[in-house]
Amino acid sequence: MRPKTIATAFLVLAVAAFVAGCSSKCPVPVAYSEAQLKEIQKARQDLPKDSILHQVLEDYETERDDLRFCR
């Protein structure tokens, strides 16, 4: 390839990567009903105090909060 062709190919790839990044959409969090939220809370309270699932659920809650601000 000639240097001009390589530079053009690189520019096209860079622009394509930029456009692809701009067009990505944020995932939509799953909506839970009030009954489901109450069931989740009950199941969470029933877990042993030292269960790793408490941390996992907190992390999941943080990720869901972050999704609300994604645009």
Secondary structure, DSSP 4 states (H G I P E B T S, - for coil): --HHHHHHHHHHHHHHHHHHHHT--PPPPPP--HHHHHHHHHHHHHS-TT-THHHHHHHHHHHHHHHHH--
